[in-house]
Amino acid sequence: MSGTPCPAFSLPGTSGLVFQLSAAKKPLIVYFYPKDNTPGCTNESMAFRDLHDQFVAAGASVVGISRDSLKSHENFKAKLNLPFELLSDSEETVCTLFDVIKMKNMYGKQVRGIERSTFVIDSTGSIVREWRKVKVPGHAEEVLDFVKSL
């Protein structure tokens, strides 16, 4: 997907907002994560939270997307004191656009879920970098380094 125009989308978000890609501050970091309140997703969200001021200083904004409900997102955001919006894609519309729904092994069973992935969208609306099958340790720092290089 890198180098291609990002498909337009809008999703309901925390704080009662409807997020629209067309109105978003760019560059935009969009990270897809499997589930609120799970260890990997908590650590990933906290890493983006802890670096948030540096993302803002680099002119970027951050949003997180999962299939969880807005109520779940509101609780997760409050619990972790996240300074950015979480978007609910319960219908998997945007997850499908970004091709992040995959079959995964969980405790020996095949389950359908979100493959942890991050995308950077530039001011022209193009996807300029993507990470798939993300490993959480060091990932937010790597994304920040890339954004600073834009």
Backbone as CSV, one residue per row, in Angstrom:
resi,resn,N_x,N_y,N_z,CA_x,CA_y,CA_z,C_x,C_y,C_z
1,MET,0.811,-1.200,0.000,0.000,0.000,0.000,0.856,1.266,0.000
2,SER,2.100,1.163,0.437,2.953,2.358,0.518,3.007,3.075,-0.823
3,GLY,2.898,4.412,-0.761,2.944,5.222,-1.968,1.619,5.359,-2.676
4,THR,0.575,4.732,-2.146,-0.740,4.810,-2.781,-1.627,5.797,-2.027
5,PRO,-2.602,6.383,-2.719,-3.537,7.269,-2.022,-4.303,6.495,-0.952
6,CYS,-4.475,7.116,0.192,-5.218,6.483,1.273,-6.706,6.579,0.962
7,PRO,-7.423,5.475,1.091,-8.873,5.549,0.862,-9.537,6.451,1.903
8,ALA,-10.492,7.262,1.455,-11.221,8.151,2.365,-12.052,7.298,3.324
9,PHE,-12.107,7.743,4.576,-12.949,7.035,5.535,-13.364,7.971,6.655
10,SER,-14.437,7.584,7.330,-14.855,8.258,8.556,-15.333,7.182,9.516
11,LEU,-15.060,7.393,10.797,-15.442,6.431,11.834,-15.831,7.189,13.101
12,PRO,-16.725,6.604,13.891,-17.032,7.211,15.183,-15.830,7.071,16.110
13,GLY,-15.581,8.145,16.871,-14.435,8.140,17.772,-14.808,8.531,19.177
14,THR,-13.832,8.417,20.051,-14.007,8.827,21.433,-14.244,10.329,21.475
15,SER,-14.678,10.800,22.580,-15.020,12.216,22.783,-16.236,12.625,21.958
16,GLY,-17.022,11.657,21.470,-18.233,11.965,20.721,-17.978,12.489,19.324
17,LEU,-16.778,12.329,18.831,-16.424,12.862,17.521,-16.603,11.829,16.417
18,VAL,-16.860,12.315,15.215,-16.782,11.452,14.034,-15.499,11.869,13.326
19,PHE,-14.571,10.940,13.258,-13.281,11.218,12.627,-13.437,11.102,11.120
20,GLN,-12.939,12.109,10.404,-12.939,12.068,8.940,-11.512,12.248,8.461
21,LEU,-11.042,11.325,7.662,-9.677,11.398,7.157,-9.431,12.729,6.466
22,SER,-10.400,13.200,5.692,-10.218,14.431,4.921,-9.969,15.649,5.807
23,ALA,-10.443,15.611,7.055,-10.281,16.751,7.961,-9.119,16.574,8.935
24,ALA,-8.444,15.446,8.856,-7.392,15.131,9.825,-6.120,15.925,9.559
25,LYS,-5.451,16.237,10.649,-4.139,16.871,10.562,-3.149,15.848,10.005
26,LYS,-2.305,16.271,9.093,-1.344,15.357,8.480,0.067,15.845,8.759
27,PRO,1.058,14.997,8.868,0.932,13.561,8.718,0.098,12.943,9.841
28,LEU,-0.495,11.826,9.498,-1.363,11.104,10.412,-0.826,9.696,10.609
29,ILE,-0.708,9.306,11.866,-0.323,7.933,12.193,-1.603,7.205,12.552
30,VAL,-1.890,6.131,11.832,-3.056,5.291,12.110,-2.529,3.931,12.546
31,TYR,-2.804,3.580,13.806,-2.381,2.248,14.244,-3.608,1.390,14.528
32,PHE,-3.589,0.209,13.938,-4.656,-0.776,14.122,-4.182,-1.756,15.190
33,TYR,-5.049,-2.024,16.150,-4.680,-2.948,17.222,-5.843,-3.902,17.480
34,PRO,-5.540,-5.118,17.965,-6.588,-6.139,18.097,-7.690,-5.852,19.114
35,LYS,-7.346,-5.444,20.355,-8.392,-5.379,21.371,-7.985,-4.505,22.553
36,ASP,-8.933,-3.670,23.004,-8.727,-2.860,24.205,-8.411,-3.760,25.406
37,ASN,-7.599,-3.230,26.304,-7.317,-3.871,27.594,-6.627,-5.218,27.510
38,THR,-5.907,-5.469,26.432,-5.070,-6.664,26.353,-3.622,-6.193,26.513
39,PRO,-2.727,-7.064,26.969,-1.369,-6.608,27.300,-0.629,-5.914,26.148
40,GLY,-0.597,-6.516,24.963,0.128,-5.912,23.844,-0.482,-4.594,23.406
41,CYS,-1.799,-4.537,23.361,-2.485,-3.320,22.914,-2.347,-2.208,23.953
42,THR,-2.345,-2.581,25.224,-2.131,-1.599,26.287,-0.723,-1.024,26.166
43,ASN,0.276,-1.887,26.011,1.659,-1.411,25.892,1.854,-0.543,24.659
44,GLU,1.251,-0.938,23.534,1.380,-0.153,22.305,0.741,1.228,22.476
45,SER,-0.452,1.260,23.032,-1.150,2.532,23.224,-0.390,3.435,24.183
46,MET,0.182,2.853,25.241,0.962,3.656,26.185,2.230,4.198,25.523
47,ALA,2.836,3.438,24.622,4.032,3.911,23.918,3.694,5.113,23.039
48,PHE,2.570,5.039,22.303,2.144,6.189,21.496,1.779,7.369,22.407
49,ARG,1.163,7.076,23.554,0.821,8.133,24.521,2.092,8.825,25.022
50,ASP,3.068,8.032,25.420,4.285,8.590,26.015,5.083,9.440,25.026
51,LEU,4.945,9.158,23.736,5.659,9.925,22.703,4.761,10.970,22.035
52,HIS,3.520,11.101,22.505,2.547,11.955,21.826,3.036,13.389,21.644
53,ASP,3.628,13.978,22.675,4.117,15.356,22.558,5.155,15.473,21.438
54,GLN,5.971,14.447,21.279,6.990,14.471,20.222,6.351,14.319,18.838
55,PHE,5.289,13.506,18.739,4.567,13.403,17.463,3.968,14.761,17.103
56,VAL,3.346,15.423,18.089,2.741,16.734,17.857,3.815,17.747,17.451
57,ALA,4.968,17.712,18.132,6.069,18.624,17.801,6.559,18.398,16.369
58,ALA,6.426,17.155,15.883,6.824,16.826,14.506,5.703,17.144,13.511
59,GLY,4.582,17.701,14.015,3.476,18.096,13.145,2.493,16.987,12.836
60,ALA,2.583,15.879,13.562,1.744,14.714,13.266,0.656,14.525,14.317
61,SER,-0.378,13.791,13.917,-1.404,13.366,14.859,-1.499,11.849,14.823
62,VAL,-2.127,11.292,15.849,-2.199,9.839,16.029,-3.647,9.449,16.268
63,VAL,-4.082,8.337,15.664,-5.361,7.706,16.016,-5.153,6.198,16.088
64,GLY,-5.892,5.580,16.993,-5.884,4.126,17.111,-7.224,3.584,16.655
65,ILE,-7.209,2.425,15.978,-8.444,1.812,15.469,-8.490,0.342,15.870
66,SER,-9.629,-0.076,16.395,-9.900,-1.497,16.604,-11.400,-1.729,16.397
67,ARG,-11.811,-2.982,16.541,-13.218,-3.327,16.343,-14.037,-3.154,17.616
68,ASP,-13.413,-2.734,18.699,-14.124,-2.565,19.964,-15.170,-1.459,19.876
69,SER,-16.130,-1.501,20.782,-17.200,-0.503,20.832,-16.662,0.841,21.327
70,LEU,-17.424,1.892,21.072,-17.037,3.212,21.581,-16.970,3.216,23.103
71,LYS,-17.891,2.517,23.756,-17.880,2.449,25.228,-16.575,1.820,25.716
72,SER,-16.167,0.731,25.089,-14.905,0.088,25.437,-13.739,1.044,25.199
73,HIS,-13.763,1.743,24.055,-12.706,2.704,23.735,-12.651,3.842,24.759
74,GLU,-13.810,4.368,25.142,-13.846,5.466,26.118,-13.203,5.022,27.436
75,ASN,-13.537,3.815,27.883,-12.974,3.299,29.136,-11.462,3.083,29.018
76,PHE,-11.029,2.515,27.886,-9.609,2.248,27.636,-8.832,3.562,27.574
77,LYS,-9.392,4.532,26.868,-8.747,5.843,26.739,-8.606,6.515,28.106
78,ALA,-9.655,6.477,28.912,-9.621,7.090,30.242,-8.642,6.361,31.160
79,LYS,-8.667,5.047,31.129,-7.796,4.238,31.986,-6.320,4.536,31.719
80,LEU,-5.960,4.704,30.442,-4.562,4.923,30.061,-4.225,6.406,29.897
81,ASN,-5.236,7.278,30.055,-5.041,8.718,29.877,-4.448,9.018,28.493
82,LEU,-5.081,8.474,27.458,-4.593,8.656,26.091,-4.981,10.038,25.577
83,PRO,-4.026,10.784,25.005,-4.310,12.139,24.521,-4.793,12.194,23.073
84,PHE,-5.056,11.044,22.470,-5.502,10.981,21.076,-6.768,10.147,20.990
85,GLU,-7.414,10.222,19.840,-8.694,9.549,19.650,-8.520,8.066,19.322
86,LEU,-9.470,7.275,19.801,-9.604,5.875,19.404,-10.869,5.784,18.572
87,LEU,-10.786,5.079,17.458,-11.904,4.974,16.525,-12.449,3.562,16.538
88,SER,-13.766,3.457,16.486,-14.441,2.164,16.514,-14.809,1.728,15.098
89,ASP,-14.260,0.594,14.695,-14.554,0.024,13.377,-15.251,-1.325,13.559
90,SER,-16.397,-1.294,14.260,-17.110,-2.529,14.583,-17.598,-3.268,13.338
91,GLU,-17.784,-2.547,12.240,-18.231,-3.177,10.989,-17.049,-3.647,10.121
92,GLU,-15.825,-3.357,10.579,-14.596,-3.741,9.875,-14.425,-3.060,8.521
93,THR,-15.093,-1.946,8.305,-15.018,-1.250,7.022,-13.612,-0.748,6.730
94,VAL,-13.042,-0.014,7.678,-11.712,0.554,7.486,-10.647,-0.533,7.614
95,CYS,-10.867,-1.481,8.507,-9.943,-2.620,8.620,-9.822,-3.339,7.278
96,THR,-10.929,-3.466,6.568,-10.928,-4.112,5.254,-10.196,-3.243,4.228
97,LEU,-10.436,-1.918,4.256,-9.744,-1.012,3.334,-8.225,-1.133,3.461
98,PHE,-7.755,-1.306,4.696,-6.323,-1.389,4.949,-5.808,-2.829,4.982
99,ASP,-6.699,-3.789,4.739,-6.336,-5.198,4.681,-5.604,-5.665,5.948
100,VAL,-6.187,-5.363,7.114,-5.558,-5.768,8.370,-6.299,-6.909,9.078
101,ILE,-7.410,-7.373,8.507,-8.114,-8.525,9.091,-7.461,-9.791,8.546
102,LYS,-6.950,-10.606,9.461,-6.213,-11.813,9.082,-6.641,-12.984,9.952
103,MET,-6.352,-14.180,9.477,-6.519,-15.372,10.306,-5.255,-15.498,11.151
104,LYS,-5.446,-15.657,12.473,-4.311,-15.745,13.386,-4.484,-16.966,14.274
105,ASN,-3.382,-17.455,14.798,-3.426,-18.555,15.762,-3.479,-17.995,17.169
106,MET,-4.478,-18.423,17.932,-4.568,-18.008,19.320,-4.863,-19.242,20.166
107,TYR,-3.913,-19.591,21.001,-4.048,-20.768,21.851,-4.367,-22.018,21.025
108,GLY,-3.698,-22.136,19.881,-3.851,-23.317,19.037,-5.074,-23.315,18.140
109,LYS,-5.861,-22.253,18.166,-7.056,-22.172,17.317,-6.900,-21.041,16.315
110,GLN,-7.491,-21.229,15.130,-7.521,-20.176,14.123,-8.634,-19.192,14.479
111,VAL,-8.280,-17.919,14.582,-9.272,-16.885,14.845,-9.057,-15.745,13.861
112,ARG,-10.120,-15.068,13.552,-10.082,-13.930,12.638,-9.936,-12.674,13.470
113,GLY,-8.930,-11.867,13.160,-8.741,-10.664,13.952,-7.847,-9.659,13.258
114,ILE,-7.600,-8.563,13.945,-6.767,-7.494,13.408,-5.302,-7.856,13.582
115,GLU,-4.565,-7.768,12.475,-3.113,-7.902,12.529,-2.570,-6.526,12.903
116,ARG,-1.829,-6.460,13.997,-1.287,-5.182,14.477,-0.498,-4.521,13.343
117,SER,-0.952,-3.331,12.935,-0.378,-2.641,11.770,-0.421,-1.136,12.001
118,THR,0.531,-0.425,11.404,0.586,1.033,11.513,0.841,1.620,10.135
119,PHE,0.176,2.753,9.868,0.312,3.442,8.586,0.577,4.914,8.846
120,VAL,1.420,5.521,8.009,1.635,6.965,8.055,1.078,7.545,6.764
121,ILE,0.181,8.524,6.913,-0.461,9.192,5.776,0.067,10.620,5.736
122,ASP,0.568,11.034,4.579,1.170,12.370,4.475,0.141,13.432,4.126
123,SER,0.620,14.663,3.956,-0.277,15.803,3.726,-1.017,15.727,2.395
124,THR,-0.534,14.893,1.457,-1.235,14.738,0.185,-2.288,13.632,0.258
125,GLY,-2.361,12.946,1.414,-3.328,11.857,1.564,-2.807,10.522,1.074
126,SER,-1.489,10.419,0.885,-0.894,9.158,0.444,-0.307,8.399,1.628
127,ILE,-0.397,7.092,1.547,0.252,6.248,2.552,1.735,6.223,2.196
128,VAL,2.559,6.755,3.097,3.990,6.856,2.794,4.819,5.801,3.515
129,ARG,4.215,5.120,4.490,4.928,4.048,5.171,3.918,3.159,5.852
130,GLU,4.216,1.868,5.877,3.362,0.929,6.599,4.220,-0.091,7.318
131,TRP,3.714,-0.529,8.446,4.328,-1.606,9.212,3.229,-2.634,9.442
132,ARG,3.535,-3.887,9.165,2.578,-4.974,9.403,3.219,-5.996,10.336
133,LYS,2.369,-6.806,10.966,2.860,-7.791,11.947,3.781,-7.101,12.961
134,VAL,3.308,-5.967,13.471,4.091,-5.128,14.370,4.408,-5.862,15.672
135,LYS,5.643,-5.743,16.092,6.074,-6.141,17.435,6.129,-4.850,18.243
136,VAL,5.498,-4.825,19.405,5.302,-3.589,20.158,6.598,-2.929,20.644
137,PRO,7.535,-3.661,21.252,8.713,-2.974,21.804,9.475,-2.177,20.732
138,GLY,9.624,-0.883,20.973,10.374,-0.023,20.067,9.607,0.472,18.850
139,HIS,8.384,-0.010,18.650,7.648,0.349,17.432,7.283,1.835,17.376
140,ALA,6.708,2.372,18.446,6.295,3.787,18.434,7.503,4.687,18.187
141,GLU,8.651,4.334,18.741,9.878,5.104,18.519,10.275,5.064,17.046
142,GLU,10.159,3.890,16.429,10.488,3.750,15.006,9.556,4.614,14.141
143,VAL,8.272,4.628,14.483,7.305,5.455,13.761,7.661,6.936,13.939
144,LEU,7.994,7.334,15.159,8.370,8.720,15.425,9.611,9.115,14.603
145,ASP,10.610,8.261,14.568,11.813,8.541,13.786,11.462,8.747,12.307
146,PHE,10.550,7.915,11.806,10.149,8.063,10.401,9.426,9.393,10.188
147,VAL,8.499,9.728,11.068,7.734,10.982,10.924,8.667,12.191,10.964
148,LYS,9.660,12.141,11.831,10.625,13.249,11.921,11.414,13.398,10.634
149,SER,11.551,12.321,9.851,12.326,12.364,8.609,11.522,12.919,7.432
150,LEU,10.214,13.103,7.614,9.371,13.595,6.501,9.662,15.049,6.177
